[in-house]
Amino acid sequence: MRVKRSRVSQILAGILVNAIYEMKNYPVVTISTVISPLSLLAVVAFVSNGDLLGTAVAGGLIMIFFSSGIALQSDLAHLKNDYKLQDMIVSSPTSAKMYLTGMSLAEIIYTIPGIVILVILASIYIHPDLFQMVILAGVLFLLFALSIAIGFMLATLSIDVVQSYAFSRLLSLLFTTLPPVYYPITLVPYPFNYLAYLSPTTYAAEIMHWTIGALELSRTHLFVDLTVLMGTSAIIMFVAVKKSRWREV
């Protein structure tokens, strides 16, 4: 029982440090996490005269979950390099697993305002049933886990906070803005449609767009999308575990 309480306390400490503190003292940062996905959603909705509003909402969910995971990189790097928090954690009973779990949950809590808004929009413009909600939630969980793995690996390797912020912005752009996540891939002209498949978020977007009825996919295509997404997530997580430096040598 004491071990369980200790683990819960460690996780709660990560949430307090990385979410509650910033949300309370720097609300403008929370506002920016809400505006980013909603701004692109609004642009796509206006340009398409509302025809792509459903896919844009799905894209907003992809962006906010993936970007929140990537943001873990800059947050961890800041705490590691500026406050030497990782050095203190390493010398404490807290494991890397517990530390990462708490910080990851903090990223979700940090983006709850944006998630709530997008979920409300999804209930209004997509009307997902229980089966669709399960698929959408599963895809978003995979993306979040993948982005957390990338963020943690880069944070442990980063030596400068400015570098970490640059990587966060670059990765968010490459994976959530350039690929067709806010609109169906059928609107991307040849040969750029093939280039889009270099991003794992494209496969996630195709599954989500198919789920909400915005894109027609064969069973084979859907199976390939799911296989690539799960395989990519597993590979990146494996590499993150192997290449991340928790203790300085």
N, C-alpha and C positions, 0 to 999 in steps of 0.2 A: 504493500500500500504506500509506503514511504517513497519507494522508487517511482511509482506512478505519479504521486504528488510532485516529486522533484522534476519529473519530465514535463508535467503540465506547467509548472512554474517556469521552467526554462523556455518553453514555447511562448507562454504569456509575456515573458520578459522581452523576447524578440519582437512580439507584436507591439508592446508598449514603446520600445525604442524606435522601431522602424515605421510605425503607422500612427499610433495615438499621439505621440509627441509632435510629429510633423503636421498632422491634421489640425491639432489644437493651436500650434504656434505659427504655422505657415499655411493658412487656408488657401492662399493664392496658388500653391502647388497642386492642391486638390482640384481647384477650379480648372487648371490647365489640363489635368488628366481627363476631365469631363468634356472640355471643349474640343480636344483633338479628334476623337472619333466622331463627335456630332457635327463638326464642321465639314468633314468630307461627306458625311451622310447627307447633309443639307445640300451640298454642291451637286452630288449625284441625283438627288431627288428633284432639284430645280431643273437641271439640264435635261432629265428624262421626263419632265412634266409629271412626276410622281409614279411613272411606270416601273421604275426600278427601286421603289422605296423599300420593298420587302428584302431584296438582295442587299441594299445599302445598310439596313438594320443588321443583317447577318454579318456584313463586313465590319460594321462598327463593333460587334461583339468579338470578332476575330482580332481586330486591332487592339481592343482594350485588354483582352486576356494575354495576347502575345507580348504586347508592349509592357504590360505590368511585370511579366516574367523577366523580360530583358532589362527592365529598370532595376531589377535586383542587383545587376552588375555594378551600376554606379553607386547604389546605396551601400553595398557591401564594401566596395573599394573606398568609399568615403569614410566609413567606420573603421576600416582596416588601416588605411594610410594616415588619416588625420587624427583619429582617436586611439589607434592601436588596440581596438576592441578585440580583433581576432587573436592577438597575442595573449590577451587576458583570458579569452575563451579557451584557447589551447591549453593553458596552464590550469584550467578549472575542470571540474568533473563533467562539464557539458561536452557532449560529443559533437562532431561536425554534422551528424544527422539531425540532432535536436536543434542545433543552431540554424541549420538550413530550413528545417520545417517551420520554426517560428518566424523566420524572416520571410519565407514564402507566403505563409498565411497573412502576414502583415501586408504584403503587396496586394492580396485580394481585398482585404479590409480597406486598404487605402483607396481602391478603385470602386468601392461599393456604390457611391453616388452615381457614377457613370453607368455601372452595370444595372442599377435599378431603373434608370431612365431608359436604357436600351431594352430591358426586359418588358417594361410597360409598352414601349413602341412595338415590340414584337407581338405582344398579346393583342394589340389593336390592329396592326397591319398584316400580320402573318397568321394569327389564330392557330398556333400549333397544338396538335392533340398530344396525348401522353407519349405515344410512340415517337413522334417527332421531337418532343422535348428531351427524351432520353438520348436520341442520336445527337442532337445539337449539343447537349451537355457533355456527352462523351467526347465529341470532337474538340470542344473547347478545353476540356480537361487535358487531352493529349497535347494540344498546342501549348497550354500553360506549362505542363511538365517539361516539354521540349525547350521552351524559352527559359525556364528556370535553370535547366542543366547548362545551357549556353551561358547564361548570366553568371552562374556560380563559377564555372570554369574560367571565364575571362576575368572575373573579379579576383580570383586567387592568383592569377598571373599578372594582373595589372600593377604597375608601380606608380601610377599618377592618376589622380582623380579627374583631371581635365581629359586625359586619354579615355577614361571610362565613360564620361559623358558623351564624348565624340562617338565612341563605339555604340553606345545606346541609341543615339539619334540615327546613326548610319544603319544599324541593323533594323530598327523600326521602319525606316524608309524602304529598305530593300525587301523586307518581308511582309509589310502590311499596306504600303502605299503604291508601290510599283506593280505588284502582282494583281490580277483581277479578283479581288476579294469583295469589293463594293458593287461589282457588276459581273454578269456571266462571262465566262471565257469566250463564248461565241462572238462577243463583240470585239475581241482582239484580232486584228488582221494578221494574215500570214506574212512573215515567218515568226512574228513576235509571240504568237500563241504558243509556239513550241518553246521559246525562251522562258515563258512564264512557268513551265513545269520544272524549272531549276529551283523554284521556291517551294518548300513544303506547305506553305499556307495556300498555295493554289489547289493542292489536293484536298485540303480541309474545306476550302471554299466550295469546291465542286460538290463535295458530299453534302454540305449545308444547303447549297442552292438546289440540289436535287431533292433534299428532304422537304424543303418548303415549296416545291413545285415550280421553281424558277428555271430549272435546267433539266433536260432529258438526258439520261445516261443509261447505257446498257448495263446488265448485271456484271459483265466482264469488266467494263470500264469502272464501275463502282467498286468492284473487288480489287482492281489494280490501285485505285485511289486509296482505299483503306489499307492495303498492304504496304504501299509506299509510305504512307503517313505513319503507320505503326512501326515499320522497319526503320525509318529515319529517326523517329523518336528514340527507339531502343539503341541505335548506333550512337547517337549524340550523347545519350545518357551514359553509355558505357565509356565513351571517350572522355566525358566530363569527369567520371569517377577516377579513371586512370591518369589523366593529365592534370587534374587539379592539385594544387599544392596547399594542403591544410597546414602543415607544419613547415617552418623554414628549416632548410638544411644547410 
